[in-house]
Amino acid sequence: MATQCNTHQMDLLSRLYGLKQKQLLQASKQIGSLQYRVLEAEAQAISNAMKARR
């Protein structure tokens, strides 16, 4: 049961990270903008969570 939960969480994190990367790509035209920096920080936090789950 725990393995299913971990797999589900990793799937969710992976999808969230993919969405965040798309948002970053769109915001990359405005490097230095607050939106870009926030998206970049969110993507890094998601990536760190994924690494911690492994």
N, C-alpha and C positions, 0 to 999 in steps of 0.2 A: 504494500500500500504506500509506503514512504517513497519507494522508487517511482511510482506513478505520479505522486505529488511533485517530486523533484523534476521529473521529465516535463510535466505540465508547466512548472515554473520556468524552466529553461526555454520551453517553446514560447511562452509569453514574453520573456525577456528578449529572446531573439527577434520576435516580431516587433516589439517596441523599439529595439535598437535599429532595425531596418527602417522603420518609420522615421525615427529621429535622424538617421543618415539622409533620408530624402529631404527632410526639412532643412538640414544643414546645407545640402547642395543648393537648395533654392535661396537660402539666406547668404550663401557664400559671396554673392555679388555685392554684399554690403559688409565686407570684412571690417571688423572693428565696431560694428553696430552692437547695441545692447542685445538685440534679439539673437544675433549670431553667437555672441559670447554665452548667453543663457543656454541655447541649444547645444553648444559645444560642451558645456559643463554637464548638461543632462545626459548627453551621449556618453561622456566619460563615466558618469555615475552608473549608468546601465551596464557599460562594459565591465566596470569593476565588480558589479554584482554578479555578472555572468562568470567572471573568473573565480570569484569566491565560491560559487555553487559547484564548480568542477572538482 
